[in-house]
Amino acid sequence: MHLKTIFIRCRHYNIHLNPHKCVFFLQSSCLLGFIVSKEGIRVDPLKVEAILNFRAPSSLTQLQSFQGEEIFLHRFIHNYVELTQGFTRILKKGIPFLWVIDILMC
């Protein structure tokens, strides 16, 4: 019944679905770096591993790249804002770049 409703709405709004990308009745699936299942949404362990193995940045550009990697985890980290305030401060002009490992250990 739910699928029928979705297909009717898609037809009404002239939305075309790619049948090769439409998968139904799975127990869980990996989608955009997350595992979606009936238990809810959780982070793909491979994505977390990539962040944990990220080398310590040695420049502002590398820090920005690191931020891009870890920002997608913000909904799963309760104190995310506190963790990233240090990043925001050193991205301001005139602040010398100094990477301290303790930032990641918070």
C-alpha positions in Angstrom: 0.0 0.0 0.0 2.8 2.4 0.9 4.7 1.7 -2.3 1.5 2.2 -4.4 1.1 5.6 -2.7 4.7 6.6 -3.5 4.4 5.5 -7.1 1.2 7.5 -7.5 2.8 10.6 -6.2 5.8 10.1 -8.4 3.5 9.9 -11.4 1.5 12.9 -10.3 4.7 15.1 -10.0 6.3 13.6 -13.1 9.2 12.0 -11.2 11.0 9.2 -13.0 12.7 6.4 -11.0 15.6 4.5 -12.3 14.6 0.8 -11.9 18.2 -0.2 -11.5 18.6 2.0 -8.4 15.2 1.0 -6.8 15.6 -1.8 -4.3 12.8 -3.0 -2.1 12.4 -5.3 0.9 16.0 -5.3 2.1 16.9 -5.9 5.8 19.5 -3.1 5.6 21.3 -1.1 2.9 24.3 1.2 2.7 23.3 4.7 1.4 25.5 7.7 1.2 27.9 6.6 4.0 25.1 5.4 6.3 23.5 2.0 7.0 19.8 2.2 6.9 17.7 -0.6 8.5 14.6 -1.1 10.5 16.6 -0.4 13.7 17.4 3.1 12.3 20.3 4.9 10.7 23.9 4.3 11.7 27.3 5.3 10.3 28.9 2.9 7.9 32.0 1.5 9.7 34.1 1.9 6.6 33.5 5.7 6.7 34.4 5.9 10.4 37.6 3.9 9.7 38.6 6.3 6.9 38.2 9.2 9.4 40.1 7.5 12.1 43.0 6.7 9.7 43.1 10.3 8.4 46.6 11.7 8.8 47.0 14.7 11.1 46.6 17.9 9.0 49.8 20.0 8.5 48.1 22.9 6.7 44.8 24.8 6.7 43.8 23.2 3.4 44.3 19.7 4.9 42.3 20.8 8.0 39.4 21.9 5.8 39.6 18.5 4.0 39.5 16.8 7.4 36.5 18.9 8.4 34.7 17.8 5.2 35.3 14.1 6.2 34.1 14.4 9.8 31.3 16.8 9.4 28.9 14.1 8.2 29.2 12.5 11.6 27.7 15.5 13.4 24.3 13.9 14.0 25.9 10.9 15.8 28.3 12.9 18.1 26.6 14.6 21.0 29.3 17.2 21.7 30.1 17.8 18.1 30.0 21.6 18.4 32.5 21.6 21.3 34.8 19.4 19.3 34.8 21.6 16.3 35.1 25.0 18.0 38.9 24.7 17.9 38.8 24.1 14.2 36.7 27.2 13.6 39.2 29.3 15.7 42.3 28.3 13.7 40.6 28.8 10.4 40.3 32.6 11.1 42.7 34.8 9.4 45.8 35.8 11.4 45.7 32.8 13.6 48.8 30.6 13.2 48.1 27.0 12.3 49.2 24.6 15.1 47.9 21.1 15.2 47.7 19.5 18.6 46.7 15.8 18.9 44.7 16.4 22.0 42.0 18.1 19.8 41.0 14.7 18.5 41.1 13.1 21.9 38.3 15.2 23.4 
